[in-house]
Every structure is written in structure tokens, then in C-alpha cells.
Amino acid sequence: MIKIPQKLRHYEVYVPGKPLEEAQRELGLDKIIKLASNENPIGASPLAIKAIGKWVEKVYLYPDSGSYYLSSRLSSLMGIPTEQILVGPGSAVIAKWIAAALVEEGDEAITSEKTFLIYKIAMQETPGKLIRVPAKDYGYDLGRILAEITPRTKLIFIANPNNPTGTHLKDGEFREFLRRVPEHVLVVYDEAYREYVDTEDHPKGEELLREFPNLVALRTFSKIYGLAGMRVGYALFGEREVREAVWKVVPPFSVTLLAQKAAEAALDDEEFVKKSVEVNRRGKEYLYRELERLGLKFLPTQGNFIFVIPSLNARNVVEKLFRRGIIVRHTKAFDAPEGFRVTIGTEEQNREFIKNLEEILGSQSSNSH
Ligand SMILES: Cc1ncc(COP(=O)(O)O)c(C=O)c1O
């Protein structure tokens, strides 16, 4: 009998949703609208799709383990040497690698409550401890984070914009924070939703790390480029020594050939990025307007999703939407059981979401009379 380690009892495990086709069959619906995972509602970059077709016959070969061409392309785009770039099968996996490589017994990491779950999952496989400070107005409380720093602190995880709340840290306040973070602490700065930010006042990872070498910026191809299913993201390290250390825990051939080629092509697809940003901008305006009309509380967002706080039980609303074939994410697991997160969809998806939400809220409030 294999002895299963005790520590696994307390592990938080990512629970995948049912495959879409399965949910659709069970619900007996013709279509399902998935607004639960912040994917790109208009699909994948056409240039990426073309590249996948072009390279598919080469899948009998192992991919280049160092993602040479993609790293070189990123290097010239960002003005960062390839020795400071690490490509991985999604930025969430890179966050795990960073923790696995750097966190030792007695070390601590700090993040916020009401943020991306992967930071917790990344830390639980290390001998270190994660401190989660309470959120301020549903966003990062940088003052509280600074107050928690000790000589034991190794990592600080920050998502900007934040998932699931869509809150955003501005350039000035974030730089001020970084000035106060001691050099022995690595700031893991997760910019998964960077391309959706609609203010000039965004602290850009590739610029910050010139001034603050104790920073690593995480980026992904899963969101704006529509390549969530390919699994590819990257990290820009302020210091090549830190990148080298993390590389030591990276399994060989982690990023598939098709993922590398799709990502390379997607970087050239300016038209698709522009279109995706525009669809998001219009969708956001529409949803703001409609949520206000329905009298619902929500947070302004800098991402491709909106955090909504219904006055009625959020789980109930999410459940009812699901039965109507509209999947949104209840945010209980993100320490926010009072709300749900809806991905900004296409015009039609947004309309369907609002229509169904309105009907559900109408019937719930008339039931309560
Ligand atoms: C803040 C944040 N970082 C990273 C990711 C994951 O990106 P990837 O698909 O590159 O692992 C997500 C996805 O939801 C996210 O919300």
C-alpha cells in the first residue's frame, strides 16, 4: 500500500468544471454561454490558428525546450535579454515553478485575500507559509503587505489587474510600494490582463524591472490572444540569476511546439488584439449600463470580467443562470461568497446574460413578496 503524505490532506485542489458538451447534454440545451474563465469571447488569433495548421505535421518532434524563437521575439519586443525570459505552459505554472525553486523551510510569501487562487496553490507545495492580508475595497492593500514583510519574506504575489475583482494599482502607488520592498523579497507581478487595461497609468512590468531587479513580471497568451487551450505564458525576470535558479525546476519540453508557434504568430496579430480590446470595451460599457439599470452592485474593472454583488444570494443566482445555460463563476473560493464574476462576452452573449439575469432577479424578488 502506498503511503500518501499527510500534507496532501490539506491541499486545496483545483476543481475543474464539467466539459461544456457534457453540461449542455445534461441541461438539454442547444447552446451554452461560458462566461466563467475569462477567455477571449471572439476566439483565437487567426494568425495563431494559421501557424498551428502550418506546424501540426511536426508534432512527432520534441519541441525546442528553451522556446528559442519565442523567447527571441519577446526579447526584441520587450527590450529584455533572453537570459531574463522564461516561457512556460501558462503563467500559472510559472508562478508554481518560482515558488518551488525559491521557497525554503521558514520562508514566507505574502499576497492578498480575494485574489487569484494559484498563489495559494503554488505555495502549498513548498515548505513555506503564505500570508494573505485582507483586501482593501476589494483590491490589494499595499500598506498592509509592507507591514507584513520580515526577514523571512521571500515572495510577494500581486495580480494587476486583480482577478476576480478587476481592481487596479496605478503606476505611482505601485512604484512607491516597490521602493519600500527590501531587496531580499521577489515581487511576482502578474499582468495576465494587462492588454485590457484602459488607463495609461499602468505600471508596466518590463519597465519596472529595470529599476527594481527584485521583480518578475508574468504574462500570458491565454487572454487577449485567445490561446488558453494552448497553455503558454512567460515571465520577465529583473535578474538573470533568479531566472537561472527557476529554470532548474522546469521539466524538459514543457511548452509544446504548437503552443510556441501559435504564441509567436499571435504576437504579430495586432489587428486581433485591437479587435479584442474593442469588443471588451464595448461589452464593458454595455454591462455597466445594464447592471446599473438592474440596480446591481458591481466593481469597475480593468480586466475582461466584472465582479457583481447581487443583493440576493450569489450562489443561487449563479445556479439559476447555469440551469439556463449561462455559466459565470461564483467567487466563494476567492473569499468573496457575496458575488460572482462574469467574463465580458460578445454582444450577443452579454445580451443573453443580462436578459436571463433580469428574469431571475425578477422572479426571485416577486417570490419574496
Ligand atoms: C491573474 C491571473 N494570472 C494568471 C492566469 C492564468 O494564466 P495562464 O492561462 O497563463 O496560466 C489567470 C487566469 O485566469 C489569472 O486570472
The ligand as a MOL file (V3000), in Angstrom:
LIG
                    3D

  0  0  0     0  0            999 V3000
M  V30 BEGIN CTAB
M  V30 COUNTS 16 16 0 0 0
M  V30 BEGIN ATOM
M  V30 1 C -4.3980 36.7620 -12.5230 0
M  V30 2 C -4.2020 35.5990 -13.4110 0
M  V30 3 N -2.9680 35.1540 -13.6620 0
M  V30 4 C -2.7540 34.0940 -14.4640 0
M  V30 5 C -3.8030 33.4160 -15.0370 0
M  V30 6 C -3.5550 32.1390 -15.7600 0
M  V30 7 O -2.9760 32.2900 -16.9240 0
M  V30 8 P -2.3930 31.0420 -17.7080 0
M  V30 9 O -3.5120 30.5210 -18.5360 0
M  V30 10 O -1.3010 31.6920 -18.4870 0
M  V30 11 O -1.8650 30.0430 -16.7400 0
M  V30 12 C -5.0960 33.8420 -14.8350 0
M  V30 13 C -6.2010 33.0820 -15.4500 0
M  V30 14 O -7.3180 33.1330 -15.1160 0
M  V30 15 C -5.3010 34.9390 -13.9790 0
M  V30 16 O -6.5350 35.3400 -13.7100 0
M  V30 END ATOM
M  V30 BEGIN BOND
M  V30 1 1 1 2
M  V30 2 1 2 3
M  V30 3 2 2 15
M  V30 4 2 3 4
M  V30 5 1 4 5
M  V30 6 1 5 6
M  V30 7 2 5 12
M  V30 8 1 6 7
M  V30 9 1 7 8
M  V30 10 2 8 9
M  V30 11 1 8 10
M  V30 12 1 8 11
M  V30 13 1 12 13
M  V30 14 1 12 15
M  V30 15 2 13 14
M  V30 16 1 15 16
M  V30 END BOND
M  V30 END CTAB
M  END
